[in-house]
Amino acid sequence: MEWIVGPIPIDDNLGKEIIMRYDTDIQTNGLFYTDANGREMIERKRDYRPSWNYTVYESVSGNYYPIPSRVWIKDNQR
């Protein structure tokens, strides 16, 4: 894998978020796993909150999670 970031325009004095996006044909059923600061893996579900009925208004920003070191997905059919 090879990637390049920049230049990032900062003259407008607006904050920027640098992201990496992958597309795959893996069937995850909306589930993925992120690390919790290297202590454990946490199961996440896209567009879901366990403690309330979540209404999606911003599908991208509503699914951002901190990933200090790793994330993984799996396909139970493979």
PEFEN-V963678 format. One record per pair of residues at least 4 apart in sequence whose ideal C-beta (glycine too) atoms are under 7 Angstrom apart, sorted by the first residue. I is the first residue (numbers start at 0). GAP is how many residues later the second one is. D is the distance in Angstrom with one decimal. If there is no record, write none. Layout:
I/GAP/D ; I/GAP/D
This chain:
4/13/5.8 ; 7/8/5.6 ; 25/47/5.7 ; 25/49/4.4 ; 26/48/5.0 ; 26/50/6.2 ; 27/4/6.1 ; 27/45/4.8 ; 27/46/6.9 ; 27/47/6.6 ; 29/15/5.2 ; 29/16/4.0 ; 29/17/7.0 ; 30/12/6.2 ; 30/14/5.7 ; 31/12/5.3 ; 31/39/6.3 ; 31/41/4.8 ; 32/8/4.6 ; 32/9/6.6 ; 32/10/5.6 ; 32/11/6.8 ; 32/38/6.7 ; 32/39/5.1 ; 33/7/7.0 ; 33/8/5.5 ; 33/10/5.9 ; 33/31/5.1 ; 33/33/5.1 ; 33/37/5.0 ; 34/6/5.9 ; 34/32/6.7 ; 34/33/5.9 ; 34/34/5.1 ; 34/35/5.0 ; 35/4/5.1 ; 35/6/5.4 ; 36/31/5.3 ; 37/30/6.5 ; 37/31/5.7 ; 43/21/5.9 ; 45/17/5.5 ; 46/7/6.5 ; 46/9/5.1 ; 46/12/6.8 ; 46/15/6.8 ; 46/16/6.7 ; 47/6/6.1 ; 48/5/4.2 ; 55/6/6.0 ; 57/4/5.0 ; 58/4/6.6 ; 66/4/4.9
